[in-house]
Structures are given as C-alpha cells and as structure tokens.
C-alpha cells in the first residue's frame, strides 16, 4: 500500500509526521513524499525542511493521499497544477485524506462539495465557502474522504483509517506501539474549552501569521 504525503512550502510538520508515524507502523506500507518539484520544502515557521523525494508527475496512483495543512495552503487554493494532481490521484485512491487546513485544498479541488468535513477551527468558515459542510468533530469520514481537525488530529485520523483498513486490534497495537495516550496538562485544546481571551489571542496570532 502506497501512502503519498504532499509537501509544499509553509506546510505544518506534525500534519505529516503524525500520520506517517501511524501508517509507518503497519507492515507493507510504502511512504512517498511528493511535491510539485522534488526537493526540500520549508515548514510554515521556516525552521524545518522535509524533502519531497518525487515530483507530482512521478506519483500517479497512491492508495492513500495525505494532504497536510499550513499557512501555505492559502497561496494554493487556485493553483491548478496542484489541484489538478489532487483530483487526478483521487480518481484511483482508496482514501483521500487531509489534516488541519489541508482540507481547504481538497475543497478547492472540488472533492468536498456538499460533504461533511473538518479542519482547524479557525478555517471552518473558509472550508464552508469552498463548498464543504464544516463539522467541529476531530475526525470526519464521508465515503473515502477522511479529514482531521487541527494539527494533532492527524494522528487520530490515521489511527481511524488503520482501524478501518486493518481492524481494531491492529489499530490498538499501533496506538500502543507509539504510546499515544493523550493526557494534556491543560484543558484548552478547542475554542469551546479555552478561555475567551486565549481564543482571541490565538485568533490574532494566526491571522497575523497567515498574512505574513
């Protein structure tokens, strides 16, 4: 089974590394990192690079597509070379997935029209404007489309798919193997739980980073 991870400038690293750690724990999985051009891509804070081993033209039929989020998505919502590739590989994929604002790229490609989907809480309105039906859930599956909410939800999304593909026991084994047992020190992981002033602060910071 080939899992293709899309890379582009200003992506979010955990959106890639979280699902990769999960899928890489399952036997007979081939991971391929793909970008518009082969070579390094910088993350959104310009502090880390990941290498696209292959270009879009070299990856044509992955079984699973993982599209990460990141501030770079906003510059790609009308970038047809990338959107056309997403549509093309979706024609034969078993699963087409996204993490965080990666859902915006799936929606911009027309794959989520009228479908329930999730994304980072600050991008739900944009996701709706692009034709999807935003849902506040951490993981949403509709047909072969699996979307995860903000950044860390990529692990949950991938574990959900491992359970769907290989069964609950395999997913449990993977979860135990990576010791994924969240016990956050604070209960502020969603806008519904965080104090209002923290929601406003994070909103302002994200807005500033998105436009920089």
C-alpha positions in Angstrom: 0.0 0.0 0.0 1.5 3.3 -1.1 0.8 6.4 1.1 1.6 9.7 -0.6 2.3 12.7 1.7 2.0 16.0 -0.1 4.7 18.7 0.6 4.6 22.4 -0.2 6.3 25.5 1.2 4.8 26.6 4.6 3.3 23.3 5.5 2.8 22.1 9.1 5.3 19.4 10.1 3.1 17.5 12.5 0.4 17.2 9.9 2.8 15.0 8.0 4.9 13.3 10.8 1.9 12.3 12.9 0.1 10.3 10.2 3.4 9.0 8.9 4.3 7.6 12.3 1.0 5.7 12.4 1.0 4.4 8.9 4.7 3.5 9.0 3.8 1.2 12.0 1.8 -1.1 9.7 3.7 -3.7 7.6 3.9 -3.4 3.8 3.3 0.3 3.6 5.4 2.4 1.2 5.7 6.0 2.1 6.4 8.6 -0.6 6.9 12.3 0.0 5.8 14.3 -3.1 5.9 17.9 -4.1 5.3 20.0 -7.1 9.0 19.6 -7.7 11.3 17.1 -6.0 13.5 18.7 -3.3 13.2 20.3 0.2 10.1 22.2 1.4 10.3 24.5 4.3 7.6 24.5 7.1 5.5 27.4 8.0 7.9 28.8 10.6 10.9 28.3 8.3 12.6 26.3 10.9 12.5 22.8 9.4 12.7 21.2 5.9 11.3 18.0 4.6 12.3 16.5 1.3 9.9 15.7 -1.5 11.5 12.6 -3.0 9.4 12.7 -6.1 7.5 15.3 -8.1 3.8 15.3 -8.8 4.4 13.7 -12.2 6.2 10.8 -10.6 3.4 9.8 -8.2 0.2 9.0 -10.0 -1.7 6.3 -8.1 -1.2 6.3 -4.4 -3.6 4.1 -2.3 -3.8 6.9 0.3 -3.2 10.6 -0.1 -2.4 12.7 2.9 -2.7 16.5 2.4 -1.3 18.5 5.3 -2.3 21.9 6.4 -0.2 25.0 7.0 -0.3 28.7 6.1 1.0 27.8 2.7 -2.5 26.4 1.7 -3.8 29.9 1.2 -1.5 30.5 -1.7 -2.5 27.2 -3.4 -6.3 27.5 -3.4 -6.3 28.5 -7.0 -3.1 26.8 -8.1 -4.3 24.5 -10.8 -1.2 22.3 -11.3 -1.5 21.1 -7.7 -5.3 21.0 -7.6 -5.4 19.0 -10.8 -2.9 16.5 -9.4 -5.1 16.1 -6.3 -8.1 15.5 -8.5 -6.2 13.0 -10.7 -4.9 10.8 -7.9 -8.2 11.0 -6.1 -9.8 9.1 -9.1 -8.0 5.9 -8.1 -7.1 6.4 -4.4 -8.7 4.2 -1.8 -8.6 7.0 0.7 -8.1 10.7 0.2 -7.3 12.5 3.5 -6.3 15.8 5.0 -5.1 17.2 8.2 -5.9 20.7 9.5 -6.2 23.2 6.7 -5.2 20.6 4.2 -9.0 20.2 3.9 -9.1 23.6 2.1 -7.0 22.1 -0.7 -9.3 19.1 -1.1 -12.3 21.5 -1.1 -10.6 23.8 -3.6 -10.1 20.8 -5.8 -13.9 20.2 -5.7 -13.6 17.0 -3.8 -15.6 18.0 -0.7 -18.6 19.7 -2.4 -21.6 19.1 -0.1 -19.6 16.7 2.1 -19.2 17.0 5.8 -15.5 17.7 6.7 -13.4 19.1 9.4 -10.4 21.4 9.6 -8.7 23.7 12.1 -11.3 25.7 14.0 -10.1 29.0 12.5 -10.6 27.7 9.0 -14.1 26.3 9.2 -15.7 29.3 7.7 -13.3 29.2 4.7 -13.9 25.5 4.3 -17.7 26.2 4.0 -17.0 28.9 1.5 -15.2 26.4 -0.6 -18.2 24.1 -0.8 -17.8 21.7 2.1 -20.1 21.3 5.2 -17.8 22.2 8.2 -18.1 19.9 11.2 -16.5 20.5 14.6 -15.6 16.9 15.1 -11.9 15.8 15.5 -12.1 13.2 12.6 -14.8 13.1 9.9 -15.2 10.2 7.4 -17.5 10.6 4.5 -17.1 7.8 1.9 -13.4 7.6 1.1 -12.7 11.1 2.4 -11.2 11.4 5.9 -10.5 14.8 7.3 -8.8 15.6 10.6 -9.2 18.8 12.6 -6.2 20.9 13.7 -2.6 19.7 13.6 -2.5 17.0 16.3 -5.7 15.4 14.9 -3.7 13.8 12.1 -2.7 11.0 14.5 -6.4 10.4 15.3 -7.3 10.4 11.6 -4.6 7.9 10.7 -5.4 5.6 13.6 -9.1 5.7 12.4 -8.1 4.6 8.9 -5.8 1.9 10.2 -8.8 0.6 12.2 -11.0 0.8 9.1 -8.4 -1.0 6.9 -6.8 -3.5 9.2 -9.2 -3.8 12.1 -9.4 -2.6 15.6 -6.7 -4.9 17.1 -4.1 -3.7 14.6 -5.0 0.0 15.3 -4.8 -0.7 19.1 -1.4 -2.3 18.6 -0.2 0.7 16.6 -1.6 3.1 19.2 0.2 1.2 22.0 3.4 1.0 20.0 3.6 4.8 19.6 2.2 5.2 23.2 -0.4 7.6 22.0 -2.2 8.2 25.3 -3.1 11.9 25.4 -3.2 13.4 28.9 -2.8 17.2 28.2 -1.8 19.3 31.2 -4.4 21.9 30.3 -7.9 21.6 29.0 -7.7 24.3 26.4 -7.4 22.3 23.2 -10.6 23.6 21.4 -12.2 27.0 21.2 -15.2 25.6 23.1 -12.9 24.8 26.1 -10.3 27.5 26.1 -10.8 30.9 27.9 -12.2 33.6 25.7 -9.1 35.8 26.0 -7.0 32.8 24.8 -9.2 32.2 21.8 -8.9 35.9 20.9 -5.1 35.8 21.3 -4.6 32.7 19.2 -7.0 34.1 16.5 -5.0 37.3 16.3 -1.7 35.5 16.1 -2.9 33.1 13.4 -4.3 36.0 11.4 -1.0 37.8 11.5 1.0 34.8 10.5 -1.4 33.9 7.7 -0.9 37.3 6.1 2.9 37.5 6.6 
